[in-house]
Structure formats: C-alpha cells, structure tokens
C-alpha cells in the first residue's frame, strides 16, 4: 500500500504540469481552432522570468511568480498578433508550423539571454508522512495551483460576461460581431488567459525540473496526449486525462524503467487516434 501511494504522490507534479499546459492548449484550440505547440515554451519563458527576478532582486520564488504571469500575458498578446489574427483562416499546417516557429524563437531568446547551462531555484524541501508514504510541500503547492487555475478558468469562461463573449466568438465570429461583441478584444482576452495559464506550469517546472531552454517543449507532447485523450477542445476532460496519463506513466516507470514511462503517452495517442479519434471522453468545445 505504501509503495502504491508513493507512486501516486510522485506522479502529482507531472499531473499538475500536464493539466496546466493542456488547459492552455485547449483554450487556443477550442476558441481559435489552433493547436499551439509553443505553449510549452511559454512555460519555459515564464520559468526563466521567475528565475531572473529571484536572482536579480533576491525576493522569494512565490513572490516572483508575478513575473511569470506578466510573461504569460505578453506571450498571449504576441500569439494573437503573430498567429491568431493573420493566420486564423490559413491552412492548419501553416498554423502548426507557425506555432513551432514561435516556439523555436522563444527557445533561442532564452538561450541568448540566459545561456544553455542548467539552472535551478531553491524551494523548501519539506515532506509530510501519509500512510507510510511521503509527499513534498512543493508537490502539494503544484496540485493546489493547478486546481485553482482550473477553477478560475471555468468561472471566467462559464460564469462571466467575458467568458460568454469568448465562447460566442469561438462559435461564430461573424455573428458575434453582428450582435455588438468586439471580436478582437475577446480574442486577445482568450490569448492572454491561455498565456497566463503557462505561469502555473512555469512554477511546476521550476520546482520539479532543472531549467533548460527546451524544458517546456519536452512536456508539450505529453500535454497534446492529454488533449487528444480528453477530446479536442474538451476542457472538462483535461483533468481526468491528465490524472490518467500521470498515473500510468509513473506506474510504468516503476514497473519497467523511465524510458518505457516516457513513451507510454505517445503510444496512447496512436491507440486513441486509431480507435476513438474524438477522444476517450465526449468532446465538447469551449
């Protein structure tokens, strides 16, 4: 029992990371129909922004999260200006290549600014015993941040005027404009929200991985697995799919090895696309 519980605890940080990256992907996909492969690099830039503020000012890492949020806001606006507005009606392959290109630009920017050496930020190394296993304070914070961001996102999208405008634009931009909705403003807001979600992923990356310019990019394909499993555009299925992938990964790593755990997500994509292309859960767009 204690081994099983420990494996579950060990998977929680990955679950938090996949959830937050997948939420950003799902917002872009559900609202604009664009799959943003630069979302992981948004988290990387946010991580380095937090790291830079901590190093320059000496403030605590959680206070410096403001820098990660600011980076997400800026990147969301850049995504709207460079990808959404000019390429909304372009072929899908053009959109995907553009997001890959933006990701490479962000990786190059990070390398130019901070170098390629691995970096890290000190976090409190406190653990709590639970039923014979142990869970770290940072893991608890990771999960709490993911749940809070997911809850806020649902409130914004489904319980606010801004959310109604964003959903109207996602369903019919022309019709939304005809009833007086500012399509550009709603679109920018959606991009900024998706960008801000990367700040939560940035915090998870900081306290569970060594910083490198490609650390976020390495996780985005796992997030894509979650989006496919949840059903493209299905926000409510993201949490379930993230938990499933994180747990399966951890148990396979324990039973076999790390390499086997790393490929399980990609094998899952193939299986889902073959037998349930619409996703394991009922697809429902934003």
N, C-alpha and C positions, 0 to 999 in steps of 0.2 A: 504493500500500500504506500509506504513512504517513498519508494523508488518511482512509482507511477505518479504520485503527487509532485515529486521533484521535477520530473519531466514536464508535467503540465506547467509548473511555475517557470521553468526555463524557457517555455515557449511563449510566455506572455508578452515579452518585449517585442518579439517578432510579430505577434498578433497585433500589437498596438501600431507598429510601423506599417504593416500591410493595410490595416484599416484606414489610417490617415492618408497614405498615398492613394489608396483605391477610392476614397471619397473624392479627392481632387480629380482623379481620372474620370469618375462617374459624373461629376458636375460638368466638366468640359464635354463629355460625350453626350450626356442627357440634354444639355442646353444647346450645344452647338453642333453635335454630331462629329466632333473632332477628338481623336484619340491622342492625348498629349504625352508623348514619350519623353518630354523634357521635365515632367512632373518630379521625377526623382532628382534631377539636377536642381530644381527649385529648392528641394530639401537640402541638398548639398550646399548651395549658396547661403541658405538660412543658417546652417550649422556653422559655416565659416564666419558669417556675420556675428553670431553669438560668440564664437571663439575669439574673434578680433576685438570685440568690445570688452570681453573679460580680460584679455591680455593688455589692452591699452588703458583701461580705467581701473582694473582690479575689483570691479563690482562682482557680486555673486552671479552664478550662472543663471539662476532663475530670474534675477532682475534684468539680465542681458537678453532674455527671450524677446523683449521688446524689439531688439534689433532684428531678430529672426522674423517677427511679424511684419516689421517695416519692409524687410527684403521681400517677403511674400507679396505684399501689396504692390511694390514696384514691379516685380516679375509678372504678376497677374495683369497689370496695366500694359506691360511690354508685350505680353502674349496677345492681348486684344489688338494692339496696334500693328504687330508684325504678322500674326497668324489669322486671328478670327476675322477682322474687318476686311483685309484684302483677299483672303482665301476661302471665305465661307462657302462660296458656290463652286470652288475649284474641285477637280477630281480628288478622291480620297487619297490616292497615292501621293499627290502633291502635298496634301496636308500632313500626311505622316512623315514625308521626307523633310518638310519644313520644321516639324517639331523635333526630329532627330538633329537637324542642323542647329536649331536653337540650343538644344542640349549640349552639342559639341562646343558651341560658342561659350556657353556658361562654364563648361569644364576648362576650356582654355583660359577664360578670365580668372578662374580660381587658381590655376597653375601659375599664371603670370603674377598674380597678386600675392599668393601665399607660398608658392613653390610646391614641389611634389612630395616632400617629406611627410611621413605620417605625424599627425598631431592629435592631442587629446586634451580634455578638460577634466579636472578633478571633481568627482562627485562624492557625497557622503557614502561611505562603504558600510552601511548598517543593514543587518539582516534580522528577520524575525522568525522564530521557530513556529511551525504549524504542523501538527500531527506527524512529527518525525521528519519533516522536510523543512526547508528554509526558503524564505522569499525576501528579496532585497528591497530596500526602500525605493531605489530608483525604478525597479520594476512596478511597484505599486503606483508611483507617480506617472509612469508611462501609460499604464492602463487607465488611470484616472483622467489624464489629459485627453486620451483618445475618446473616452466615453463623454466627457464634457463637450469636446468639439463636435462629436456626432450629434449630441442632443441640441446644441446651439444651431447646427446646420439644419436639423429638422424643424426647429422652431422658426428659423428665418424663412425657410422655403415653404412651409405649410401653414404658418400661423401669423404671417406678416404681409403687409401690403407690398413690400419689396419682393417677397417670395412669389406672390401672385403675379406680379409684373414679369418676373424672370420666367416663370412657368408659361405665361402667355406668350412671351417671345419665343420660348423653346418650341411651342406647339405651332404657332403661326405668326412669324414676324410681321407680315403684311397686315393681317387682321389686328394685331396688337397696335400697330401704328395708326390704323384707321379709328381705333377707339381712344386715341389720345395718349398711348403709352410711348414714352421716349425710349425707342429700341436701343439706341446707342448707350444711353445711361444704364439701362437694365443689363445690357451685355457686358459693359465694363464692370458693373457690380458683381455679376456672376464670376467673371475672371478674377477679380480681386478676392472674392470669397474662396475660390479654388486655390489661389496663390497663398492665401493666409493659412489654409489647411496644411500646407507644407511646413509651416513653422512648428507645428506639433510633431511632424515626422522628423524635423531637424533636431528637436530636443531628444527624441528617442535615439537617433543616430549618434548624437554627442555622448550619451551616457551608456551606450552599448557597443560602440564600434570605435576604431581608430579612424580619424579623419583623413581621407584622401580625396583628390578631385573627382574620383569616379564612384565614391561610396554610395551615393544616391542612385546613380544609373544602374548599379548592380542589383538594386532592390526593385526597380520599376517593373521588371518582367514578372516578379512574384506578384506584384500588385495587379498586373494585367491578368494573371491567372485568377486572382480573386474576382476581378470584374467579369471575366468570362464565366466563371462558376456561378456568380450571383445573377447573371443575366445582364447583358449590356444596358446600362442606364438604370439599373435597379439599385437604388440607394439602400433600401431596407435589407437587401440580401447581402450587402457588403460585410456587415459584422459577422453574420453566420459563416460566410465563405472564408473570411479571414481567420476565424477561430478554427475552422476545419483544416485549412491549409497549414496553419501554425502547429497544430497538434500532430497532424500526420507527419509533417517534416521532422518534428522533434522525436517522435517515436521511431521513425525510420532511421534517423541519425543514431539513436541509442542502440537499436537492434542490429544495424548494419554498419554504417560509417557516415561521416559528414558528406562525402561525395554523393552517396545514394540519397541522402536527405535533400541535397541541393537540386537533384534532377527530378524529384517527385512532382514538383509543381509543373514543370514543363510536360511531363508525361500526362499529368492531369488535363492540361489544355488540349492535348491531342485526343484523349478519350472523350472529353466533353464535346469537342467540335465534331467528332465522328458520330456520337450517339445522342447528344442533346445540344444542338447548335444554339438554341435560345437560352441556354444556361440551366443549371440544376434547379434554380428557383424561378418562379414565374416572373418573367421580365416585365418591369413597369418603369417607364422612363420618368425622369424628373418632371 
